[in-house]
Amino acid sequence: MGEAKRKTYAAAFKAKVALEAIRGVKTVNEIGQEHGVHPVQVGQWKKEILEHAGTLFETKRGRETCG
């Protein structure tokens, strides 16, 4: 017997689904069904984004000017 292969998802897809869950317009179940992902997985991706949101802007860059 062969092993069942797990689905792998691109980071951009995970972010899209998780951000949709964060917005709260639809339930996690609706989002999961719409994208073919288990609702628990949607919840995990949402949690991961929220946990790492504070580090998104930590990298220091050179001076940037606007305009």
Backbone as CSV, one residue per row, in Angstrom:
resi,resn,N_x,N_y,N_z,CA_x,CA_y,CA_z,C_x,C_y,C_z
1,MET,0.831,-1.195,0.000,0.000,0.000,0.000,0.869,1.248,0.000
2,GLY,0.445,2.248,-0.759,1.182,3.509,-0.810,0.675,4.473,0.243
3,GLU,1.520,5.401,0.574,1.110,6.419,1.542,0.265,7.479,0.856
4,ALA,-0.691,8.002,1.586,-1.511,9.082,1.050,-0.663,10.353,1.038
5,LYS,-0.661,11.039,-0.084,0.114,12.272,-0.185,-0.694,13.433,0.375
6,ARG,-0.013,14.279,1.103,-0.665,15.468,1.643,-0.655,16.552,0.585
7,LYS,-1.694,17.340,0.607,-1.730,18.482,-0.303,-0.788,19.550,0.232
8,THR,-0.115,20.216,-0.670,0.703,21.352,-0.274,0.139,22.592,-0.956
9,TYR,0.171,23.682,-0.252,-0.398,24.921,-0.750,0.685,25.995,-0.801
10,ALA,0.607,26.847,-1.797,1.545,27.957,-1.941,1.300,28.982,-0.828
11,ALA,2.345,29.673,-0.444,2.251,30.681,0.613,1.216,31.755,0.266
12,ALA,1.175,32.165,-0.995,0.223,33.203,-1.406,-1.213,32.727,-1.231
13,PHE,-1.474,31.451,-1.512,-2.819,30.892,-1.338,-3.184,30.869,0.144
14,LYS,-2.242,30.433,0.983,-2.488,30.388,2.420,-2.815,31.789,2.952
15,ALA,-2.041,32.767,2.509,-2.254,34.145,2.958,-3.625,34.651,2.524
16,LYS,-3.995,34.362,1.281,-5.291,34.797,0.760,-6.438,34.225,1.587
17,VAL,-6.367,32.929,1.863,-7.420,32.257,2.626,-7.448,32.776,4.068
18,ALA,-6.271,32.911,4.679,-6.199,33.377,6.062,-6.701,34.807,6.203
19,LEU,-6.349,35.670,5.267,-6.826,37.058,5.332,-8.334,37.137,5.169
20,GLU,-8.867,36.254,4.342,-10.312,36.199,4.184,-10.961,35.807,5.516
21,ALA,-10.344,34.883,6.231,-10.857,34.460,7.534,-10.753,35.589,8.559
22,ILE,-9.668,36.354,8.496,-9.479,37.470,9.426,-10.545,38.543,9.212
23,ARG,-10.872,38.789,7.939,-11.895,39.804,7.637,-13.231,39.468,8.291
24,GLY,-13.541,38.186,8.419,-14.750,37.773,9.123,-16.041,37.941,8.359
25,VAL,-15.978,38.147,7.052,-17.193,38.295,6.258,-17.921,36.957,6.149
26,LYS,-17.143,35.891,6.009,-17.685,34.538,5.922,-17.180,33.720,7.103
27,THR,-17.867,32.618,7.388,-17.397,31.736,8.450,-16.200,30.933,7.950
28,VAL,-15.451,30.372,8.896,-14.307,29.537,8.543,-14.786,28.338,7.728
29,ASN,-15.937,27.809,8.071,-16.487,26.673,7.320,-16.789,27.059,5.874
30,GLU,-17.386,28.221,5.677,-17.689,28.679,4.317,-16.416,28.892,3.505
31,ILE,-15.415,29.496,4.127,-14.147,29.755,3.438,-13.473,28.438,3.069
32,GLY,-13.449,27.512,3.996,-12.848,26.215,3.733,-13.530,25.483,2.594
33,GLN,-14.841,25.506,2.599,-15.601,24.834,1.551,-15.360,25.496,0.196
34,GLU,-15.323,26.805,0.190,-15.124,27.558,-1.052,-13.757,27.274,-1.687
35,HIS,-12.732,27.100,-0.842,-11.370,26.925,-1.340,-10.889,25.473,-1.298
36,GLY,-11.739,24.554,-0.840,-11.356,23.142,-0.793,-10.329,22.829,0.277
37,VAL,-10.414,23.543,1.398,-9.482,23.370,2.507,-10.295,23.057,3.762
38,HIS,-9.776,22.187,4.616,-10.476,21.858,5.850,-10.560,23.097,6.742
39,PRO,-11.691,23.331,7.393,-11.847,24.513,8.252,-10.790,24.630,9.348
40,VAL,-10.324,23.509,9.875,-9.273,23.547,10.897,-7.998,24.141,10.306
41,GLN,-7.701,23.784,9.063,-6.509,24.318,8.395,-6.641,25.824,8.197
42,VAL,-7.829,26.274,7.819,-8.073,27.715,7.657,-7.802,28.429,8.978
43,GLY,-8.288,27.860,10.057,-8.072,28.440,11.382,-6.610,28.491,11.771
44,GLN,-5.847,27.459,11.405,-4.415,27.439,11.709,-3.673,28.514,10.933
45,TRP,-4.024,28.674,9.664,-3.376,29.712,8.857,-3.709,31.099,9.386
46,LYS,-4.955,31.292,9.798,-5.383,32.573,10.364,-4.582,32.872,11.635
47,LYS,-4.457,31.875,12.496,-3.716,32.037,13.745,-2.258,32.378,13.470
48,GLU,-1.671,31.716,12.480,-0.264,31.946,12.148,-0.033,33.371,11.660
49,ILE,-0.924,33.872,10.829,-0.788,35.259,10.351,-0.895,36.235,11.519
50,LEU,-1.873,36.021,12.384,-2.054,36.934,13.507,-0.858,36.899,14.455
51,GLU,-0.255,35.732,14.646,0.908,35.615,15.533,2.142,36.307,14.950
52,HIS,2.260,36.322,13.627,3.445,36.883,12.999,3.235,38.285,12.429
53,ALA,2.076,38.842,12.613,1.767,40.161,12.039,2.696,41.251,12.576
54,GLY,3.088,41.138,13.817,3.940,42.156,14.427,5.343,42.210,13.862
55,THR,5.777,41.145,13.200,7.144,41.119,12.674,7.230,41.551,11.214
56,LEU,6.109,41.814,10.591,6.108,42.145,9.166,6.892,43.412,8.843
57,PHE,6.889,44.366,9.743,7.501,45.655,9.452,8.781,45.897,10.259
58,GLU,9.371,44.829,10.770,10.563,44.971,11.601,11.846,45.166,10.817
59,THR,11.907,44.724,9.582,13.162,44.844,8.837,13.494,46.303,8.621
60,LYS,14.760,46.630,8.849,15.188,48.025,8.682,15.674,48.211,7.259
61,ARG,15.264,49.274,6.677,15.661,49.593,5.296,16.265,50.986,5.289
62,GLY,16.869,51.313,4.188,17.406,52.656,4.029,16.287,53.687,4.000
63,ARG,16.663,54.924,4.081,15.663,55.984,4.061,14.873,55.942,2.759
64,GLU,13.585,56.073,2.902,12.718,56.125,1.720,12.022,57.478,1.723
65,THR,11.916,58.053,0.559,11.212,59.321,0.450,9.935,59.098,-0.335
66,CYS,8.925,59.776,0.079,7.632,59.683,-0.614,7.453,60.912,-1.477
67,GLY,6.864,60.701,-2.641,6.526,61.828,-3.500,7.608,62.185,-4.360
